[in-house]
Structure formats: structure tokens, C-alpha cells
Amino acid sequence: IRWAGFEPSDFELLTTYEDIGFCKPNPDYYREVLRRMNSAPEESIMIGNDAVEDTAAQAVGMQVYLLTDNLINKDGRDIAAYPHGGVDGIEKLL
């Protein structure tokens, strides 16, 4: 979180495997987060830097924004279909 310029206190929910029971890229991870936040997928966005794990949120109907600062893309996945850019792009997106 800090590498992206945020602090843990900036967020309402931080997840760990011990308290959520699923992990990315399992769509059930995102469903559980949405349930805990009492949010609908269409009113939520996954902002992350992993081209596989974070784009999985789209499978449950969430919008995705990929941070290209420190992008993790081990498989060389084409990210052109996803809004992406640096941290400064988040402000424009929101």
C-alpha cells in the first residue's frame, strides 16, 4: 500500500488470508470483500498492480484499474483492455 502512496489507515478494509478465507485471483475473494463492504460490484473498483490477480475482479462485475507503476505481469498479459496508468491516473478515473 505504501509503495502506491497510501497508508493502511486510508482504507476501511484490509484483508489477509487468515480473515478472508480466499485469495486472489479467486473470484470468491472479491465476492467476500464486496459482501463485507456491503457494496455492489458495479459501484466498486479494484485498483491494483497485478495483471492476473487484480484483473480477476472483473469476473464478478467490478471495474479494474491497473497501476503500471510497479506492475506485476509475470505472464506478459496484454493489459490494453483495462484502464491503466500511474497513480496520478487514479484521480482522473475517479
Buried (B, 14 or more C-beta within 10 A) or exposed (E): EEEBEEEEEEEEEEBEEEEBEBEBBBBEBBBBBBEEEEEEBEEBBBBBBBBEBBBBBBEBBBBBBBBBEEEBBEEEBEBEEBBBBEBEBBEEEE
